[in-house]
Amino acid sequence: MTGTLYGLRILDLSHILAGPFCTMILGDMGAEVIKIEPPGGDGARTYGPFIKDESAYFMSINRNKKSVVVNIKTVIGVNIVKRLSRISDVIVENFRPGTLEKLGLGYEEIRKENPRIIYASISGFGHTGPYKDKPSYDMVVQGTSGLMSITGEPNGQPVRVGISIGDLIAGHHAAIGILGALYYKEKTGLGQRLDYGMLDGMVYLLENAITRYYIEGVVPEPLGTSHPSITPFQAFKTKDNYIILPLGSEKLWLEFCQVIGREDLTKNLLFSNNYQRTLNKHILIPELEKVFQKKTYKEWSNIFEKNGIPYGPINTIKEVVKDQQVISRQMIVEMEHSLVGPYKTVGSPFKLSQTQTGPRMPAPYLGQHTREALSNLLGFDDEYLSELKEKGVVGWKDL
């Protein structure tokens, strides 16, 4: 037995990012994930960069899965998915609302096959509301949610977060929702549907921006690296690089001022507490910027390290993958792919004391497990599988 979800079977009908990220999380925790792909494959397989014609983008979010090619636009393909749903615990899909219903694979149809199924749907705006039929991408929900309006430099143009945060958070949230539904099923025997809208998820993550708007009546704006409610809590330019200074308590503020030789700041009524410092940051921050420019990042980091002041760098990705903490926590791992050989990928953040998590199998090549899965799970023999392949219902790559 490996993983907390050992013995759980996920039928993955999702594509590109949000759904596949969700099922990768579940796969990392030990679930068996059967990824249903169309004859041309998940669209993510067309995204670069490529390693020997295999998409590294696809490989980064589809480990611990079995690729089964089924054309769900055919009657036989729909029936295959229905039969697989009978022996699965969870279905994950992220098609536009109504798409799978038209094919006969919506929740109401699937629950007839398996009343205990957990059916997780991820979409841009959810399956209800005036936007439910609108197409969406990560950047659309970043903008619609207000996230882009508070990201970037003051008075600058709106800035997209550097990763597809809407998709990735959707994957995380959906995984949490699925686990909650599984726990409920364990107690009651009842399956259910999870309807997750990416816009809902992004609004959920706005921390205190909405609260501040309601309390203060002021529309939040981008603040660069600084925090809207805590000061100082931002990056400062040193002689040669940036350093992050997050002082989250009065105790740290007093200790910091002593360490940098500016005890006078603690006696200034404009900076007497966090509220005052935030209110008067336009006066305080320029003073601190002058201080930081007197030494290099290394010099400041040595001083803060010695005195217990929290700090950090702004690493490039090249620096992150070499960081000793990242390496020691096995957040960079090497896997062996049957077509491309060894490659490096990100490990799992879930460190459990009794069960193994993380990469077990590399991302599959297209149709790698079609014959195996349909033979072992549904009893299809080689002759029937070959017939279905010839009709374009199923597929695999002959190596």
Secondary structure, 3 states (H helix, E strand, C coil): CCCCCCCCEEEECCCCCHHHHHHHHHHHCCCEEEEEECCCCCHHHHCCCEECCEEHHHHHCCCCEEEEEECCCCHHHHHHHHHHHHCCCEEEECCCCCHHHHHCCCHHHHHHHCCCCEEEEEECCCCCCCCCCCCCCHHHHHHHCCHHHHCCCCCCCCCCCCCCHHHHHHHHHHHHHHHHHHHHHHHHCCCEEEEEEHHHHHHHCCCCHHHHHHHHCCCCCCCCCCCCCCCCEEEEECCCCEEEEECCCHHHHHHHHHHCCCHHHHHCHHHCCHHHHHHCHHHHHHHHHHHHCCCCHHHHHHHHHHHCCCCECCCCHHHHCCCHHHHHCCCEEEEEECCCEEEEEECCCCCCCCCCCCCCCCCCCCCCCHHHHHHHHHCCCHHHHHHHHHCCCEECCCC
